[in-house]
Amino acid sequence: MTMNSVGRPTRPEGQTAVMGGSLTGARGLLQDEALIFELGGWDKTGVDLEAARFDASDLGDLVRRAPIGIPGLSEPETMRHYVRLSQKNHAIDLALYPLGSCTMKHNPRLNEKMARLAGFGDLHPLTPISASQGALALMDRLAHWLKTLTAMPAVAMSPKAGAHGELCGLLCIRAAHEAKGQGHRRTVLVPTSAHGTNPATAAFVGYSVTEIAQTADGRVDLADLEAKLSDDVAAIMVTNPNTCGLFERDIVEIARLTHAAGAYFYCDGANFNAIVGRVRPGDLGVDAMHINLHKTFSTPHGGGGPGAGPVVLSEALAPFAPAPWVVSGANGFDLIETPEGEAAQGFGRMVAFQGQMGMFVRAYAYMLSHGADGLRQVAEDAVLNANYVKARLSGAMSPAFPEGPCMHEALFDDSWLEGTGITTLDFAKAMIDEGFHPMTMYFPLVVHGAMLIEPTETESKQELDRFCNALLALASAARQGDVARFTGAPYLAPLRRLDETQAARKPKLTWRPVSQTPLAAE
Ligand SMILES: *Cc1c(COP(=O)(O)O)cnc(C)c1O
């Protein structure tokens, strides 16, 4: 096993590097880096503090006896630590990030500048209404854009992610059924291609989940849907465009059948980027849909920041929306915290305050800088880019649904790898050696060895070509039998094949120094 300077393995046992190992654990100009606690420096501080004016004996038994375990790094050491760590991950600012279903688009820096304006950035959530009029105005305008783009009459702004939005939508649906004396409905229908959060949310709310079959061309099987709709069904959850990257052509009929059975139509709006400005979900019969501001409206996500998942609601569900919400009146904007009248049927609240203000500012800045025509072009370019990728790669890799164009993501299966001894996972790992983050793998589950590529509209043709050329070269190496290039990959990443199951199931979240008494850091 190769160890770095602090004894951390840089590569699992039995795996050799293609190139000679380095003495420092660094690779070229990429520095190796230890945990901040391993860097130590307990006796140092990067800050010139005045001596304490009080005698520590005032603290009685509470006087510290051992180091508190906060590393005392100087400013350059601190900067280097975090910059080195940042270089160990792929980032949208480094190259195309083709993770399907995630809409990893560029985060415009203008949004960041706006979010840092003192009036937004320094605002405390408990600031009096009279002193937060600008922030409330922004929330109101963002809500207006979301309602306009979706043709829905109401929006709950507070959910903090797509999955949280799903929870909000299903809680509205449950409250609406209960208000109508339909609380006995216990089932939610979900297509087999759904994102895992859909059935998980339904189960969390207490519903049982029934799968709806898929047709050979990757859409909801209407006959199966019809057979499964009954007066036990509370809702269906359908993603459109779906996770196979295809538009559900029968969406209006799906809504009609659902409503005829007395159920509500929850649309997973994570893929709104493909249709924003072109299709309004309200026109299709949707009752509730979350919008991932961190996908469609470019606010950073993944390692880059928190998300936000406002939920647009139909007339039927609006009275059940969670508090709070913004209203405007003669005296300016106000926040309704305790709904009255019809709105008092709401199911409660999702979060302590108003939602992710920083994300609201970024999303609104994005909308204003694009304008309505620009947002429409976002959808058009996202779909064009995905179809370009699909067209360029289809000769070498096997598209899961070869017929017709795709929406914003191109889906391949692993039949083209058959007989090569190389799996989807191996292929994805080899992409890392070429400087690209892998695409989404093995999702959706309905496609064998799925590879789901979403380039987004923010990639130029040049970058798409660089990406496609790399994949085509890898595909040709795979066909020529260069198996080790794949099964041993990644060769050039800071860490190589990790036990991802162990990492997810049993993450090591504490650090204990080898030869010191346990520190407060634990
Ligand atoms: C991203 C995504 C979600 C979940 O959204 P989060 O913001 O990650 O909670 C749900 N459904 C689909 C199809 C998605 O792509």
Ligand as a Chemical Component Dictionary entry (heavy atoms), coordinates in Angstrom:
data_LIG
# 
_chem_comp.id                   LIG 
_chem_comp.type                 NON-POLYMER 
_chem_comp.pdbx_formal_charge   0 
_chem_comp.three_letter_code    LIG 
# 
loop_
_chem_comp_atom.comp_id 
_chem_comp_atom.atom_id 
_chem_comp_atom.alt_atom_id 
_chem_comp_atom.type_symbol 
_chem_comp_atom.charge 
_chem_comp_atom.model_Cartn_x 
_chem_comp_atom.model_Cartn_y 
_chem_comp_atom.model_Cartn_z 
_chem_comp_atom.pdbx_ordinal 
LIG C1 C1 C 0 -32.509 16.056 -7.902  1  
LIG C2 C2 C 0 -33.782 15.298 -8.010  2  
LIG C3 C3 C 0 -34.662 15.162 -6.918  3  
LIG C4 C4 C 0 -34.325 15.587 -5.510  4  
LIG O1 O1 O 0 -33.950 16.918 -5.374  5  
LIG P1 P1 P 0 -32.980 17.376 -4.182  6  
LIG O2 O2 O 0 -32.944 18.851 -4.314  7  
LIG O3 O3 O 0 -31.670 16.703 -4.432  8  
LIG O4 O4 O 0 -33.601 16.916 -2.902  9  
LIG C5 C5 C 0 -35.876 14.530 -7.136  10 
LIG N1 N1 N 0 -36.192 14.041 -8.343  11 
LIG C6 C6 C 0 -35.368 14.133 -9.405  12 
LIG C7 C7 C 0 -35.806 13.573 -10.736 13 
LIG C8 C8 C 0 -34.128 14.755 -9.268  14 
LIG O5 O5 O 0 -33.300 14.824 -10.314 15 
# 
loop_
_chem_comp_bond.comp_id 
_chem_comp_bond.atom_id_1 
_chem_comp_bond.atom_id_2 
_chem_comp_bond.value_order 
_chem_comp_bond.pdbx_ordinal 
LIG C1 C2 SING 1  
LIG C2 C3 SING 2  
LIG C2 C8 DOUB 3  
LIG C3 C4 SING 4  
LIG C3 C5 DOUB 5  
LIG C4 O1 SING 6  
LIG O1 P1 SING 7  
LIG P1 O2 DOUB 8  
LIG P1 O3 SING 9  
LIG P1 O4 SING 10 
LIG C5 N1 SING 11 
LIG N1 C6 DOUB 12 
LIG C6 C7 SING 13 
LIG C6 C8 SING 14 
LIG C8 O5 SING 15 
# 
